[in-house]
Structures are given as structure tokens and as C-alpha cells.
């Protein structure tokens, strides 16, 4: 029986070459490909004093210029989610994001559904 895995969309320091990519490597993550959100998401600073790290937020679909966020999609052992949650800390919460292939805009990436987990800015 295979291990249970989930898809995780990363957009900042966890990306390949990013400052904290080793956290994904330690979790046994497998790179699946480039991805981007469907329109309706953006990145914003965690707070006024913490501008180095950005967080994913949903934006209203009525926004004049819907934004997308580019990133990478990984397959991660489900058993490693608590460790990644702890790494991300209290400022982030894990949620579901809808993705698309940045080249084709197709709502399927690596042959599977476009839904993935991602770390969002926690509501204050």
C-alpha cells in the first residue's frame, strides 16, 4: 500500500532555490511542476514590519484586475503536514487553492485536479 500524499502549492521561500526549500526536501516532497492560481488571489506582506515574507490571500472576484500568483506544485507525504504547519507558524493557515497550468491555463496539472493545499495569511 502506498503512502498518502497531498499536493502543496508554494509561492515563496519554499520554492526550489528558495531560502527554506530544504524544509520541503526534508519532508520528502516531489516537484510536480510550475503552477499558478486561478484569478482571485494575491500576495501581501504578513504585516507592516514583516515585509520579507509574503502570504497568499483571496481577493474578491469582482476586483477590476483579478490577479494570479505564480509558484510551484509539490506532492508531499500527508504525514509531513504537521511539521510544515509548525514551520509556517502562527501567521499562516493551510487551506485549499485552485490552480492552473501557467502555460495552457488548463485547470489540471500533472494529470490531476487543480485543487491543492497552500498556506494562506491567517485572518487576524
Biotite code that builds the C-alpha atoms (Angstrom):
import biotite.structure as struc

atoms = struc.array([
    struc.Atom([0.000, 0.000, 0.000], chain_id="A", res_id=1, res_name="UNK", atom_name="CA", element="C"),
    struc.Atom([1.380, 3.439, -0.979], chain_id="A", res_id=2, res_name="UNK", atom_name="CA", element="C"),
    struc.Atom([1.794, 6.341, 1.341], chain_id="A", res_id=3, res_name="UNK", atom_name="CA", element="C"),
    struc.Atom([-0.900, 9.007, 1.435], chain_id="A", res_id=4, res_name="UNK", atom_name="CA", element="C"),
    struc.Atom([0.163, 12.219, -0.249], chain_id="A", res_id=5, res_name="UNK", atom_name="CA", element="C"),
    struc.Atom([-1.273, 15.673, -0.845], chain_id="A", res_id=6, res_name="UNK", atom_name="CA", element="C"),
    struc.Atom([-0.479, 18.412, -3.299], chain_id="A", res_id=7, res_name="UNK", atom_name="CA", element="C"),
    struc.Atom([1.047, 21.596, -1.919], chain_id="A", res_id=8, res_name="UNK", atom_name="CA", element="C"),
    struc.Atom([1.342, 24.892, -3.815], chain_id="A", res_id=9, res_name="UNK", atom_name="CA", element="C"),
    struc.Atom([4.277, 27.062, -2.732], chain_id="A", res_id=10, res_name="UNK", atom_name="CA", element="C"),
    struc.Atom([4.927, 30.631, -3.868], chain_id="A", res_id=11, res_name="UNK", atom_name="CA", element="C"),
    struc.Atom([7.800, 31.989, -1.767], chain_id="A", res_id=12, res_name="UNK", atom_name="CA", element="C"),
    struc.Atom([10.755, 30.757, 0.249], chain_id="A", res_id=13, res_name="UNK", atom_name="CA", element="C"),
    struc.Atom([9.729, 27.076, -0.082], chain_id="A", res_id=14, res_name="UNK", atom_name="CA", element="C"),
    struc.Atom([10.165, 27.124, -3.883], chain_id="A", res_id=15, res_name="UNK", atom_name="CA", element="C"),
    struc.Atom([13.157, 25.404, -5.458], chain_id="A", res_id=16, res_name="UNK", atom_name="CA", element="C"),
    struc.Atom([16.158, 27.644, -4.878], chain_id="A", res_id=17, res_name="UNK", atom_name="CA", element="C"),
    struc.Atom([14.317, 29.465, -2.083], chain_id="A", res_id=18, res_name="UNK", atom_name="CA", element="C"),
    struc.Atom([15.729, 30.136, 1.354], chain_id="A", res_id=19, res_name="UNK", atom_name="CA", element="C"),
    struc.Atom([13.598, 27.432, 3.013], chain_id="A", res_id=20, res_name="UNK", atom_name="CA", element="C"),
    struc.Atom([13.254, 24.848, 0.241], chain_id="A", res_id=21, res_name="UNK", atom_name="CA", element="C"),
    struc.Atom([15.175, 22.409, 2.453], chain_id="A", res_id=22, res_name="UNK", atom_name="CA", element="C"),
    struc.Atom([12.007, 22.125, 4.580], chain_id="A", res_id=23, res_name="UNK", atom_name="CA", element="C"),
    struc.Atom([10.224, 20.544, 1.590], chain_id="A", res_id=24, res_name="UNK", atom_name="CA", element="C"),
    struc.Atom([13.203, 18.338, 0.830], chain_id="A", res_id=25, res_name="UNK", atom_name="CA", element="C"),
    struc.Atom([13.261, 17.114, 4.440], chain_id="A", res_id=26, res_name="UNK", atom_name="CA", element="C"),
    struc.Atom([9.540, 16.355, 4.141], chain_id="A", res_id=27, res_name="UNK", atom_name="CA", element="C"),
    struc.Atom([10.171, 14.124, 1.126], chain_id="A", res_id=28, res_name="UNK", atom_name="CA", element="C"),
    struc.Atom([8.341, 16.412, -1.307], chain_id="A", res_id=29, res_name="UNK", atom_name="CA", element="C"),
    struc.Atom([8.345, 15.669, -5.038], chain_id="A", res_id=30, res_name="UNK", atom_name="CA", element="C"),
    struc.Atom([8.272, 18.539, -7.546], chain_id="A", res_id=31, res_name="UNK", atom_name="CA", element="C"),
    struc.Atom([5.315, 18.219, -9.943], chain_id="A", res_id=32, res_name="UNK", atom_name="CA", element="C"),
    struc.Atom([5.625, 21.394, -11.985], chain_id="A", res_id=33, res_name="UNK", atom_name="CA", element="C"),
    struc.Atom([5.095, 25.104, -12.287], chain_id="A", res_id=34, res_name="UNK", atom_name="CA", element="C"),
    struc.Atom([1.629, 26.317, -11.364], chain_id="A", res_id=35, res_name="UNK", atom_name="CA", element="C"),
    struc.Atom([-0.347, 29.492, -10.839], chain_id="A", res_id=36, res_name="UNK", atom_name="CA", element="C"),
    struc.Atom([-3.549, 30.290, -9.073], chain_id="A", res_id=37, res_name="UNK", atom_name="CA", element="C"),
    struc.Atom([-6.699, 30.971, -10.995], chain_id="A", res_id=38, res_name="UNK", atom_name="CA", element="C"),
    struc.Atom([-7.580, 34.700, -10.901], chain_id="A", res_id=39, res_name="UNK", atom_name="CA", element="C"),
    struc.Atom([-8.659, 35.822, -7.457], chain_id="A", res_id=40, res_name="UNK", atom_name="CA", element="C"),
    struc.Atom([-5.526, 35.536, -5.318], chain_id="A", res_id=41, res_name="UNK", atom_name="CA", element="C"),
    struc.Atom([-2.612, 37.814, -4.482], chain_id="A", res_id=42, res_name="UNK", atom_name="CA", element="C"),
    struc.Atom([0.382, 38.017, -2.163], chain_id="A", res_id=43, res_name="UNK", atom_name="CA", element="C"),
    struc.Atom([0.676, 40.520, 0.648], chain_id="A", res_id=44, res_name="UNK", atom_name="CA", element="C"),
    struc.Atom([3.146, 41.188, 3.448], chain_id="A", res_id=45, res_name="UNK", atom_name="CA", element="C"),
    struc.Atom([2.410, 39.450, 6.724], chain_id="A", res_id=46, res_name="UNK", atom_name="CA", element="C"),
    struc.Atom([2.371, 42.835, 8.468], chain_id="A", res_id=47, res_name="UNK", atom_name="CA", element="C"),
    struc.Atom([3.917, 46.286, 8.227], chain_id="A", res_id=48, res_name="UNK", atom_name="CA", element="C"),
    struc.Atom([7.143, 45.237, 9.946], chain_id="A", res_id=49, res_name="UNK", atom_name="CA", element="C"),
    struc.Atom([7.495, 41.807, 8.262], chain_id="A", res_id=50, res_name="UNK", atom_name="CA", element="C"),
    struc.Atom([7.849, 42.572, 4.558], chain_id="A", res_id=51, res_name="UNK", atom_name="CA", element="C"),
    struc.Atom([10.343, 39.808, 3.744], chain_id="A", res_id=52, res_name="UNK", atom_name="CA", element="C"),
    struc.Atom([7.705, 37.086, 3.845], chain_id="A", res_id=53, res_name="UNK", atom_name="CA", element="C"),
    struc.Atom([4.545, 37.238, 1.804], chain_id="A", res_id=54, res_name="UNK", atom_name="CA", element="C"),
    struc.Atom([1.331, 35.330, 2.279], chain_id="A", res_id=55, res_name="UNK", atom_name="CA", element="C"),
    struc.Atom([-1.409, 34.183, -0.071], chain_id="A", res_id=56, res_name="UNK", atom_name="CA", element="C"),
    struc.Atom([-4.785, 35.891, 0.271], chain_id="A", res_id=57, res_name="UNK", atom_name="CA", element="C"),
    struc.Atom([-8.048, 35.541, -1.630], chain_id="A", res_id=58, res_name="UNK", atom_name="CA", element="C"),
    struc.Atom([-9.317, 38.617, -3.418], chain_id="A", res_id=59, res_name="UNK", atom_name="CA", element="C"),
    struc.Atom([-12.903, 39.383, -4.381], chain_id="A", res_id=60, res_name="UNK", atom_name="CA", element="C"),
    struc.Atom([-13.822, 38.031, -7.789], chain_id="A", res_id=61, res_name="UNK", atom_name="CA", element="C"),
    struc.Atom([-15.312, 41.444, -8.570], chain_id="A", res_id=62, res_name="UNK", atom_name="CA", element="C"),
    struc.Atom([-11.882, 43.099, -8.467], chain_id="A", res_id=63, res_name="UNK", atom_name="CA", element="C"),
    struc.Atom([-11.198, 45.195, -11.560], chain_id="A", res_id=64, res_name="UNK", atom_name="CA", element="C"),
    struc.Atom([-7.950, 43.399, -12.359], chain_id="A", res_id=65, res_name="UNK", atom_name="CA", element="C"),
    struc.Atom([-8.027, 39.859, -10.955], chain_id="A", res_id=66, res_name="UNK", atom_name="CA", element="C"),
    struc.Atom([-4.543, 38.749, -10.020], chain_id="A", res_id=67, res_name="UNK", atom_name="CA", element="C"),
    struc.Atom([-2.837, 35.373, -10.159], chain_id="A", res_id=68, res_name="UNK", atom_name="CA", element="C"),
    struc.Atom([0.064, 34.091, -8.068], chain_id="A", res_id=69, res_name="UNK", atom_name="CA", element="C"),
    struc.Atom([2.852, 32.061, -9.663], chain_id="A", res_id=70, res_name="UNK", atom_name="CA", element="C"),
    struc.Atom([4.522, 29.213, -7.832], chain_id="A", res_id=71, res_name="UNK", atom_name="CA", element="C"),
    struc.Atom([5.361, 25.536, -7.797], chain_id="A", res_id=72, res_name="UNK", atom_name="CA", element="C"),
    struc.Atom([3.371, 22.410, -7.085], chain_id="A", res_id=73, res_name="UNK", atom_name="CA", element="C"),
    struc.Atom([4.737, 19.578, -4.943], chain_id="A", res_id=74, res_name="UNK", atom_name="CA", element="C"),
    struc.Atom([3.480, 16.216, -3.785], chain_id="A", res_id=75, res_name="UNK", atom_name="CA", element="C"),
    struc.Atom([4.068, 15.887, -0.038], chain_id="A", res_id=76, res_name="UNK", atom_name="CA", element="C"),
    struc.Atom([3.512, 12.935, 2.301], chain_id="A", res_id=77, res_name="UNK", atom_name="CA", element="C"),
    struc.Atom([0.380, 13.732, 4.298], chain_id="A", res_id=78, res_name="UNK", atom_name="CA", element="C"),
    struc.Atom([2.231, 12.663, 7.440], chain_id="A", res_id=79, res_name="UNK", atom_name="CA", element="C"),
    struc.Atom([4.589, 15.641, 6.979], chain_id="A", res_id=80, res_name="UNK", atom_name="CA", element="C"),
    struc.Atom([1.859, 18.316, 7.108], chain_id="A", res_id=81, res_name="UNK", atom_name="CA", element="C"),
    struc.Atom([2.129, 18.855, 10.898], chain_id="A", res_id=82, res_name="UNK", atom_name="CA", element="C"),
    struc.Atom([5.868, 19.580, 10.527], chain_id="A", res_id=83, res_name="UNK", atom_name="CA", element="C"),
    struc.Atom([5.234, 22.016, 7.671], chain_id="A", res_id=84, res_name="UNK", atom_name="CA", element="C"),
    struc.Atom([2.412, 23.666, 9.659], chain_id="A", res_id=85, res_name="UNK", atom_name="CA", element="C"),
    struc.Atom([4.838, 24.146, 12.553], chain_id="A", res_id=86, res_name="UNK", atom_name="CA", element="C"),
    struc.Atom([7.470, 25.578, 10.215], chain_id="A", res_id=87, res_name="UNK", atom_name="CA", element="C"),
    struc.Atom([4.999, 28.046, 8.697], chain_id="A", res_id=88, res_name="UNK", atom_name="CA", element="C"),
    struc.Atom([3.957, 29.183, 12.166], chain_id="A", res_id=89, res_name="UNK", atom_name="CA", element="C"),
    struc.Atom([1.021, 31.085, 13.580], chain_id="A", res_id=90, res_name="UNK", atom_name="CA", element="C"),
    struc.Atom([0.851, 33.704, 10.817], chain_id="A", res_id=91, res_name="UNK", atom_name="CA", element="C"),
    struc.Atom([-0.292, 31.151, 8.212], chain_id="A", res_id=92, res_name="UNK", atom_name="CA", element="C"),
    struc.Atom([-3.165, 28.720, 7.911], chain_id="A", res_id=93, res_name="UNK", atom_name="CA", element="C"),
    struc.Atom([-3.414, 25.830, 5.488], chain_id="A", res_id=94, res_name="UNK", atom_name="CA", element="C"),
    struc.Atom([-6.284, 25.963, 3.006], chain_id="A", res_id=95, res_name="UNK", atom_name="CA", element="C"),
    struc.Atom([-7.354, 24.909, -0.466], chain_id="A", res_id=96, res_name="UNK", atom_name="CA", element="C"),
    struc.Atom([-6.419, 26.901, -3.555], chain_id="A", res_id=97, res_name="UNK", atom_name="CA", element="C"),
    struc.Atom([-7.456, 26.348, -7.173], chain_id="A", res_id=98, res_name="UNK", atom_name="CA", element="C"),
    struc.Atom([-4.579, 26.231, -9.626], chain_id="A", res_id=99, res_name="UNK", atom_name="CA", element="C"),
    struc.Atom([-3.990, 26.132, -13.337], chain_id="A", res_id=100, res_name="UNK", atom_name="CA", element="C"),
    struc.Atom([-1.112, 25.292, -15.633], chain_id="A", res_id=101, res_name="UNK", atom_name="CA", element="C"),
    struc.Atom([0.663, 28.599, -16.392], chain_id="A", res_id=102, res_name="UNK", atom_name="CA", element="C"),
    struc.Atom([1.402, 27.585, -19.989], chain_id="A", res_id=103, res_name="UNK", atom_name="CA", element="C"),
    struc.Atom([-2.009, 26.331, -21.073], chain_id="A", res_id=104, res_name="UNK", atom_name="CA", element="C"),
    struc.Atom([-4.306, 27.840, -18.408], chain_id="A", res_id=105, res_name="UNK", atom_name="CA", element="C"),
    struc.Atom([-5.779, 24.331, -18.085], chain_id="A", res_id=106, res_name="UNK", atom_name="CA", element="C"),
    struc.Atom([-7.325, 23.509, -14.725], chain_id="A", res_id=107, res_name="UNK", atom_name="CA", element="C"),
    struc.Atom([-5.337, 20.270, -14.466], chain_id="A", res_id=108, res_name="UNK", atom_name="CA", element="C"),
    struc.Atom([-1.681, 19.999, -13.524], chain_id="A", res_id=109, res_name="UNK", atom_name="CA", element="C"),
    struc.Atom([0.431, 16.874, -13.833], chain_id="A", res_id=110, res_name="UNK", atom_name="CA", element="C"),
    struc.Atom([-2.682, 14.989, -14.903], chain_id="A", res_id=111, res_name="UNK", atom_name="CA", element="C"),
    struc.Atom([-4.767, 15.651, -11.802], chain_id="A", res_id=112, res_name="UNK", atom_name="CA", element="C"),
    struc.Atom([-7.280, 18.053, -10.306], chain_id="A", res_id=113, res_name="UNK", atom_name="CA", element="C"),
    struc.Atom([-6.298, 21.669, -9.966], chain_id="A", res_id=114, res_name="UNK", atom_name="CA", element="C"),
    struc.Atom([-7.131, 21.832, -6.266], chain_id="A", res_id=115, res_name="UNK", atom_name="CA", element="C"),
    struc.Atom([-4.176, 21.936, -3.927], chain_id="A", res_id=116, res_name="UNK", atom_name="CA", element="C"),
    struc.Atom([-3.268, 22.902, -0.408], chain_id="A", res_id=117, res_name="UNK", atom_name="CA", element="C"),
    struc.Atom([-1.452, 26.186, 0.209], chain_id="A", res_id=118, res_name="UNK", atom_name="CA", element="C"),
    struc.Atom([-0.520, 28.388, 3.144], chain_id="A", res_id=119, res_name="UNK", atom_name="CA", element="C"),
    struc.Atom([-2.680, 31.494, 3.424], chain_id="A", res_id=120, res_name="UNK", atom_name="CA", element="C"),
    struc.Atom([-2.301, 34.584, 5.550], chain_id="A", res_id=121, res_name="UNK", atom_name="CA", element="C"),
    struc.Atom([-4.191, 33.869, 8.749], chain_id="A", res_id=122, res_name="UNK", atom_name="CA", element="C"),
    struc.Atom([-7.136, 36.175, 9.368], chain_id="A", res_id=123, res_name="UNK", atom_name="CA", element="C"),
    struc.Atom([-6.490, 38.455, 12.314], chain_id="A", res_id=124, res_name="UNK", atom_name="CA", element="C"),
])
